[in-house]
């Protein structure tokens, strides 16, 4: 009971210390099952992923439909580099067949979340081998490519994603990002504007548009875009800093100073 209490008090290491010494001594039944379950989750929360797996695997026999346990086990498999077992667990989480295109795609998405891009790429390639027209696979491959500065490859994947799903605002945003990195400002602006026409409530495209209009020497339009970005994300330090640069360029030095101060404060808070 003390071990379970420590777990619920968000003290997983102390929970492990208490439960680890008694779990094998408990008789078969609900108390032992609860101890095994809590030990698996406590090890997971404490970052002891390999140690969490044997306990979480045992829980499948009596809690096969528990999504929290399936999620923890799947993520533990991913981070201990066991992609096949991870896919089986993720497929159970989402109710799809393990070796289906959807199974590979969902596993890749979970892998991207924890920055296991190399494994995600392999899952996504298998997704497209089985279903070349499944939405989101090209988007994720393109996102990984752009992150790794393989810009032409990323652009190609984003265009393929948009052929399958022309209303994907995030694909348009990432396409604009890739063009901006190549200094192709007109193409970046076109992609980013289309992204905002579909989803006008996300700050990312506004920030990139602000940068693009700065580069095209259109500071007033850049100011408008950056103020919209701050409207949707008031704590974005990059938006405040870029707005300060634009206001400086426009000769509004007091306003610029205020934006630089906000950016500096936000940078300090994140550090």
Buried (B, 14 or more C-beta within 10 A) or exposed (E): EEBBEBBEEEBBEBBBBBBBEEBEEBEEEEBBBBBBBBBBBBBBBBEBBEBBBEBBBBBBEEBEEBEEBBBBBBBBBBBEEBBEBBBBBBBBBBEBEBEBBBBBBBBBBBBBEEEBBEBBBBBBBBBBEBBEEBEBBBBBBBBBBBBEEBBEBBBBBBEBBBEBBEEBBBBBBBBBBBBBBEEBBEBBBBBBEBBBEBBEEBBBBBBBBBBBBBBEEBBEBBBBBBBBBBEBBEEBBBBBBBBBBBBBBBEBEEBBEBBBEBBBEBEEEEE
